[in-house]
Amino acid sequence: MKKALRVVGILFGLYLIVRAVAEPFVIDMTDPATYRQDWGGPSLAGVLLVHCGPGVVSAVLIGLALRSWRRRRAAAAGQAEGVAGPTAGRR
């Protein structure tokens, strides 16, 4: 069940990232009439914050999760191979 929730979370996060990348191309940033009625409007900063903010947060969280996963994987590989840590051999 945890694995399924992680997959759904990653897919949703990737959707938010793609949406954040596409948003500046979807609206005409030089014409306030194109985004005035959007969520976060009538200001451009509000619209970009509401539409791109979740994608930025998702990218950071997915990046942190990947970094943590890589570190755990490297630590497990080091233990399996019997690699000594930085304090090995000291007395």
Secondary structure, DSSP 4 states (H G I P E B T S, - for coil): -HHHHHHHHHHHHHHHHHHHHHHHHHS-TT-GGGTTTSTTTTSHHHHHHHHHHHHHHHHHHHHHHHHHHHHHHHHHHHHHHT---TTTT--
